[in-house]
Amino acid sequence: MKTLNLHNYYLNKIKKLVGASYVGYEQQGNLHKIKITIPGKKPDYFDVVGHPQNATIETYEQVLKIVENYYNELL
């Protein structure tokens, strides 16, 4: 249950940060990626190391920083 709360917290945080309509994990082969969809734009995918079930606060913070830096560079 703790992982699910952490998962929801960070995905919602990313969603609000970038104004996304969808943020979630997707599996592509053996890899997991975070998919971010912003209305009117192509979805963006961000690599995630490991499996979502093994995610920690530190791994979510890393992904949050990567996403934040990516979208800040677009402005």
Number of C-alpha atoms within 10 A of each C-alpha: 6 7 14 11 10 15 20 13 13 17 21 15 14 22 18 12 13 16 14 17 11 15 24 16 18 16 12 8 6 7 12 18 19 20 18 24 19 16 11 6 9 9 14 13 17 16 14 18 13 13 13 19 9 9 16 14 12 9 15 19 12 13 20 17 12 14 19 14 11 12 11 10 7 6 5
